[in-house]
């Protein structure tokens, strides 16, 4: 399953906030195939985050498949606060 990913409008703001709190961020959205948008390193742990522009935004079918099949941590976030909470920064 191949699916090109676009960047949600709030992704730059979320990435900037994560970096400001001391996290490292690697963009993954170009991998497609349902892979989450970013991987975040914070306090010795890694976090996969799927960024959506609002609570009403839905994941694509391939994103849903990826999230269902993944055996590790992955979180969907819509806001800066949700992203910071997902990595334990707040």
N, C-alpha and C positions, 0 to 999 in steps of 0.2 A: 504494500500500500504506500503510495507516494503522494504526499500533499505538501505543496509549498506553503510556507507560513508568512503571513504579513505581521508587522509589528503593531500591537494595539497602541492607541494614542497615549495611554498612561504609562507605557513601559519605560520611556526615558525618565520620567519622574520617580517611578518605583526604583529603578536601578540607581539613580542618583542618591536617593534616601538610604538605600542599603549600603552603598559605598561610603556615605557620610558617617554611618554608624560603625565603620571599620570592616565591613564585609568585602569579600572579593566576589565579582560577578562575571560569569562567562555566558555569553549569548549562545543559545542552542536553537533558536527559532528557524534558522536556515536549514537545519537537518530535516525538518518536515517529518513525515511518517508518524505524526501524532506526538512526537517528542515534546516535552514541556519547553517553555520559552527560555528559561534561564536556569543555571545551576549557581547556587550561592554557597560560598564557604564562609562560615562564621563560627568563631571559637572552637575550631578543630572539627567541626561537623559540616557535612554537605547537605544542601536542601534543593530539591527540584521544585520549581514554581511555574505553574501555568498562569499567565496573566490574561485577564479579560478586562474589557473596558468598563463593564458595569455588571451588577448582579443579574440583569436581564440577558446579558450576552450568553449564548450557548456555545458549548464545545462542538466541534465538528465530529462526525461519526468516527473518523480515524483517531482523533484525540480521545474520544470516549473509549475506544478500543484499547489504546495505549494505556490509559489510566487503569482500566479494568485488569489488564494483563500484567502490569508492573508489580513486582513483588517487594518493592522497597517504598520509601517515603516519597510522596508527591503531594503538593497542595495547590489548590486553585486560589488565586488572590485577585481582588478587584480594586484594592486601594493600597496606598502606602502603609497605612496602619495594619492592614491584614498581612502584608508582606513582612513588616517588621515583627509582628506577632508570630508569624509562621516560622521565623528563624530564631525566635527567643530574644529579640532585641528590645521588646517591650512586653 
